[in-house]
Amino acid sequence: MATRVTIKGQVTIPKAVREGLGLRPGDEVEFVAEGGGYRLRKVVRTNPFSRYRGVLRGQAGRRPDDLVRQMRGEIGGRIGGEARR
């Protein structure tokens, strides 16, 4: 597939390529030098909050104030399976 470069240096990524890469508006792509040319690649960033997903599982029904006091060490126990440091 071919496309033209505009005067501003922009190109339109063909629909088949966007669909193949799973690109949606707002996604980032990068150009990787490879074998004398460049390859287009979708940038996949990990969600910085994903490692915290499920940390409070098992705490349902507890009062938020009690959870905060426990995290502060005002009352004993552990939150989310990790010991307080």
C-alpha positions in Angstrom: 0.0 0.0 0.0 1.2 3.5 -0.8 0.2 6.9 0.4 1.4 10.5 -0.3 3.3 12.8 2.1 1.6 16.2 2.5 3.5 19.5 2.5 3.4 19.3 6.3 5.1 15.8 6.3 1.9 14.0 7.2 0.5 10.8 5.8 -2.8 9.0 6.0 -2.4 5.5 7.3 -4.6 3.3 5.1 -7.7 1.8 6.7 -6.5 -1.8 6.3 -3.2 -1.0 8.1 -5.1 0.9 10.9 -7.4 -2.1 11.4 -4.5 -4.6 11.2 -2.6 -2.7 13.9 -5.8 -2.0 16.0 -5.2 1.7 15.7 -7.8 4.1 17.0 -7.9 7.9 17.1 -5.4 9.2 19.7 -3.2 6.1 19.6 0.5 6.6 19.3 2.8 5.0 16.6 6.5 4.9 16.3 8.9 4.5 13.4 11.6 1.9 14.0 14.7 1.9 11.8 15.1 -1.6 10.3 17.2 -2.9 7.4 17.7 0.5 5.6 14.0 1.4 6.0 11.5 2.1 8.7 8.7 0.0 10.2 5.5 1.5 11.7 4.6 0.1 15.1 1.8 0.8 17.5 3.0 2.1 20.9 1.4 0.1 23.7 1.8 1.6 27.1 1.0 -0.2 30.3 -1.6 1.3 32.6 0.3 2.6 35.7 -2.6 1.6 37.9 -3.0 -1.9 36.6 -0.7 -3.3 39.3 -3.0 -2.0 41.9 -6.1 -3.7 40.5 -7.6 -6.0 43.0 -5.5 -4.9 45.9 -8.6 -4.2 48.1 -10.4 -7.3 47.0 -11.8 -8.9 50.1 -12.2 -5.6 51.8 -15.8 -5.0 50.6 -18.2 -4.0 53.3 -15.5 -2.4 55.5 -15.8 1.2 56.4 -13.5 3.5 54.5 -12.4 5.2 57.7 -11.3 1.9 59.2 -9.3 1.0 56.0 -7.5 4.4 56.2 -6.7 3.9 59.9 -5.4 0.4 59.2 -3.2 1.7 56.3 -1.8 4.4 58.7 -1.0 1.7 61.3 -3.5 3.1 63.8 -5.2 -0.4 63.9 -3.5 -3.8 63.3 -3.8 -6.0 60.3 -2.9 -5.9 56.6 -4.5 -4.3 53.6 -4.6 -6.2 50.3 -2.4 -9.0 51.4 0.7 -6.9 51.9 2.3 -6.1 55.2 2.5 -2.4 56.0 6.1 -1.1 55.7 
